[in-house]
Amino acid sequence: MCRTTTKAISVNESTKRSKSDLVAIKRDVKDLAMELMGEYLSWEWTFKFNNNKSRMGVCRYGRKRSIEVSEFYLKWGMPWSVIQNTTRHEVSHAVAIERYGRDAAGHGPLWKRVAVELGADPKACGDTKTLLPDAAFNWILECRECGTRIRYHRKPKVAKNPQNYSHANCSRGCFKIVKRYRK
């Protein structure tokens, strides 16, 4: 039977952007978004930042139409090329919806055509959480057998009794908790 251990990880503050850098990058992101929106979209679209941890950007096309980019990812040092691509990607969704209707909301051929036109990589983005450092997460579980780390923003169910769960990839190892508090 595996036993649970709790280990504190020090937060590596160097992975975070300074407040002045964050202000500058937010200004650059907003400028890029507003430039693209002004050129390609109607007046009813807005731009804002959110604090999503599960996605870098989102295009909301309901009654209130908005393009949103996650400030959380900006804060944790995401490279400019990724931020720029995300902004172009989300604006591409809005442009495709305006030109072709809601049927073009996904990552199909109509959206891909618009994404290329706006300079975005014409593919659905993968798991952006893999780009974040461990310090961005509140909970980290590690397989005792193979060492694979699974990272969470919220306390996972498995954290209550990690010894009762086995790692699906290696089928032998149970988890240990690596718990870290953010300041």
N, C-alpha and C positions, 0 to 999 in steps of 0.2 A: 504494500500500500504506500502511495506517495504521501509525503507530508508537505504542508503548505509553509512557504517561507515568504516573509515580507522584506523587501529590500528597497531602500530609498535611492533614487537616482538624482544626482544634482542637475539642475536645469542649466543647460548651456545657453546663456543669454546671447552669445555671439551669433546664434542662428536667427535671432529676432532682428528686425529692422529698428533703428532708432526712431524716436517720435518724429524728428525732422525729416528723416528719409521716408517714413510712412506718409507724412503729409505731402511730400514732393511726388511720390509714386501715385498717390490717390489723385492728385491734380493731373498728372500725366494720363492716367487711365480715364478720368472724366473728360479730359480734353479730346482724347482719341474717340471715345464713345460719342461725345456730342458732335464731333466733326463728321463721323460716319452717319449718325442719325440725322443730322442736318442735311446731308447730301442725299440720303436714300429713303428716309422715312417721313411720314406725315407728322404734324405737330402733336398728335395725341400721345406719342410715346415719351416716357420719362426714363431717366437714368438714376440709379441710386446704388449705394453700397449696403450689403447685409452682413451678417455674421455667420453664414452657413459654414458648417464644418464638413458636410458630406459632398459638397460640390463647389466648384470655383465660380460658376456663373449660371444664370438662369434667365430665360426669356419668358415673361408672363404675358399671355396674349388674350386674357379674358376681358372683362369690362374695363379694368384698369391695366393698361398696357405699359409694361416696363421692362427694361434691361437691368439686371442686377449682377454685380460682381462681389465676391466675398472678401471683405476686409480681413478676415481671419487668415486667408491664404497670403494676402499682401503682407501682413504683419510678420509672417513666418518666412520671409525671404524668398518667395517664389521668383524665379528668374523673369526678367522683363519679356523675353521672347514667349514664355508660357502665358503670362498675363495678357500680352498683346493679342496672342492667338485666341485666348478665351474671350476677350472683348469682341474681337471680329467674329468669332463663332456665334456668340449670342445675338449680335446685331444681324448676322446672316439669317438667323431664324426669323427675326422680325420682318426683314425685307422679303423673305420667301413667303411669309404669311400674307403680307400686304399685296404682293404680286400675284400669288397663285391660290390664296385661300388657306383655310385650316388644314387642308389635305397635305400641304407642304410643310407642316409643323415639325415633322421628324427629321431624320437624317437620310432621306431619300434622294433621288436624282435631281429633283428641282432645287432642294436645299443645297446640294453639293455644287450645283452650277453657280448659285449665288455666293456660296462660301469662297469659291475660287475667285469670283469677281471682286470680293471684298478683301482678298488676301489672307483668308483663314485656311488652315489645314482642313480639307474636306472629309473629315471622318469624325465619328462619335468619339468623344474622349473616354479614356479608360478610368481606372481608379486613381483619382488625383491624390488620395491620401498617401499613396506610396511616395509622393514627392516631399512629404513633410518629415521633419526630424522627429525622433522619439520625444523630445522635450515638448512638442505640441500636443501630446496626448496625456490624459490623466491616469489611464490604466494601461499597463502592458503585461500580457501573459506570455510566458515562455515555456515551450515544451521541454521537459527535462531530458528527453531522449535525443531529439534532433536539434534543439536550440532555436527552432522557428519562433519568431515573435509575432504576436497578434496584438494590435494596438486599438484602444478604445478611447472615445471622448467621455463617455458615461460609464458608470460601473456596470460591467456585464453580469448576466445571470450566473455564469460559470465562476465568478469571483467568490460566491458564497461557499462552494465546496469544490475547489479546483481538482482535488484528488479523485473526485468521482467522474471526471471527464477525461477521455483519452483524445489525443491528437489524431484527427482523421487521416492526415498524410502518412504518418509513420505507424499508426495503430498500436503503438506500444507505450509511448510516453504520456505521462500525465502532466498537468500544468503546474507551474509555480507562479505566484503573483509577484510582479515587479510593480510596486505602487509608487507613484511620484506625485507630489503636490506642486502645483504651479503657484508662484508667488503673485 
